[in-house]
Amino acid sequence: MAGGSKKSSTKQELALVTLLESPSIGEAARKVGIGERTLWRWLQNPEFSERYRELKQQILHQAVSRLQSICGEAVNTLRDVMLDPKNLASARVTAARTVLEMAIKAAELEDLTARLEELERLAGVKSKGAVVR
C-alpha cells in the first residue's frame, strides 16, 4: 500500500477500517492519529483507494444480502396488512399499492435484464466484459 514501512501499512489498514465507520475523513484521521492531509494523500494512492472501494463494496454486498434474506417476511407483512379487514382502508390501500409498485418494478427489471443479456449476446460480449468468440 501507499508508504513503505510496516508501521505505515498497519496505520493504513486501521485507516481503511476507520474510514468505513466514520462520518467524515477528518474524524477518521483523528481516530487513527494521523493528519487529515495524510489520509487524503493515501486516498489518492490507487492501491489504497482500490482497497477502500473493495471494502465498501463488501459492506454493501453484506447489507443487500441481509435485506434480501428478510424480503419474504416483508411481503408477508404487506399481505397481512392488505388482507386484514380490521385494518384501516388507508393502510390496506397503501399495502396494496406497495405490492403493485414493487411487482411492476421487478417485472421491469427482469425485462431490462433480459434485453441487456440479448444485446450482450448479439454484441458478442459476456458478463464482466469478456468477449465471446
C-alpha atoms as one frame of an Amber mdcrd trajectory, in Angstrom:
protein
   0.000   0.000   0.000   0.971   3.665  -0.004   4.037   4.341   2.062   6.672
   1.778   2.728   7.110   0.839   6.349   5.288  -1.866   8.295   4.041   0.804
  10.727   2.658   2.828   7.816   0.919  -0.244   6.405  -0.669  -1.023   9.783
  -1.847   2.591  10.102  -3.284   2.406   6.607  -5.216  -0.770   7.410  -6.554
   0.915  10.542  -7.409   3.978   8.460  -9.380   1.846   5.999 -11.491   0.325
   8.762 -11.933   3.679  10.475 -12.967   5.364   7.219 -15.765   2.834   6.893
 -17.018   3.577  10.408 -16.591   7.357  10.497 -18.906  10.032   9.113 -16.014
  12.124   7.770 -12.420  11.872   6.643 -11.393  14.349   9.316 -12.897  12.238
  12.078 -11.338   9.070  10.668  -7.921  10.749  10.583  -8.276  11.904  14.200
  -9.275   8.418  15.359  -6.269   6.874  13.604  -3.918   9.560  14.900  -2.854
  10.959  11.539  -3.360  14.258   9.803  -6.340  14.762   7.555  -3.989  15.682
   4.696  -2.177  12.369   5.134  -5.426  10.474   4.844  -6.397  12.481   1.770
  -2.992  11.664   0.261  -3.479   7.957   0.988  -6.874   8.118  -0.697  -5.156
   9.433  -3.827  -2.967   6.318  -3.903  -4.513   3.835  -6.383  -3.770   0.754
  -4.253  -5.189   2.305  -1.074  -8.266   3.740  -2.787  -8.934   0.425  -4.564
  -8.767  -1.440  -1.238 -11.127   1.137   0.295 -13.543   0.700  -2.614 -13.395
  -3.099  -2.248 -14.153  -2.903   1.474 -17.082  -0.545   0.884 -18.380  -2.927
  -1.788 -18.146  -5.873   0.624 -20.123  -3.984   3.263 -22.768  -3.023   0.717
 -22.994  -6.621  -0.515 -23.486  -7.851   3.057 -26.199  -5.265   3.688 -28.021
  -6.197   0.484 -27.813  -9.883   1.395 -29.333  -9.161   4.801 -32.141  -7.166
   3.201 -32.814  -9.932   0.704 -32.988 -12.500   3.472 -35.978 -10.729   5.056
 -37.872  -9.881   1.868 -40.225 -12.816   2.361 -41.201 -11.507   5.781 -41.757
  -8.040   4.343 -44.044  -9.430   1.656 -45.946 -11.430   4.284 -46.403  -8.273
   6.356 -47.738  -6.346   3.372 -50.057  -9.235   2.555 -51.306  -9.426   6.151
 -51.986  -5.685   6.297 -53.645  -5.696   2.890 -55.963  -8.627   3.622 -56.930
  -7.894   7.226 -60.401  -6.291   7.188 -59.758  -4.909  10.690 -57.096  -2.557
   9.315 -57.991   0.920   8.146 -58.800   1.139   4.466 -55.916   3.584   4.001
 -53.422   1.065   5.427 -54.813  -1.691   3.219 -54.653   0.529   0.128 -51.091
   1.587   0.959 -50.035  -2.045   1.337 -51.765  -2.987  -1.921 -50.158  -0.056
  -3.751 -46.738  -1.031  -2.401 -47.201  -4.627  -3.562 -48.255  -3.490  -7.037
 -45.434  -0.952  -7.357 -42.815  -3.487  -6.307 -44.236  -6.123  -8.657 -44.129
  -3.663 -11.557 -40.552  -2.636 -10.739 -39.484  -6.282 -10.514 -41.091  -7.034
 -13.893 -39.389  -4.004 -15.456 -36.033  -5.069 -14.034 -36.462  -8.604 -15.356
 -37.358  -7.211 -18.783 -34.370  -4.851 -18.839 -32.046  -7.637 -17.704 -33.295
  -9.923 -20.486 -32.881  -7.163 -23.066 -29.369  -6.355 -21.868 -28.371 -10.015
 -21.959 -29.700 -10.286 -25.518 -27.799  -7.162 -26.588 -24.625  -8.510 -24.999
 -25.147 -11.829 -26.767 -25.631 -10.066 -30.102 -22.568  -7.899 -29.477 -20.528
 -10.974 -28.573 -19.856  -9.825 -25.041 -20.082 -11.926 -21.902 -20.626 -10.593
 -18.397 -17.578  -8.903 -16.856 -16.546  -7.628 -20.292 -15.109 -10.884 -21.660
 -15.522 -11.182 -25.410 -17.387 -14.234 -26.705 -15.782 -15.891 -29.710
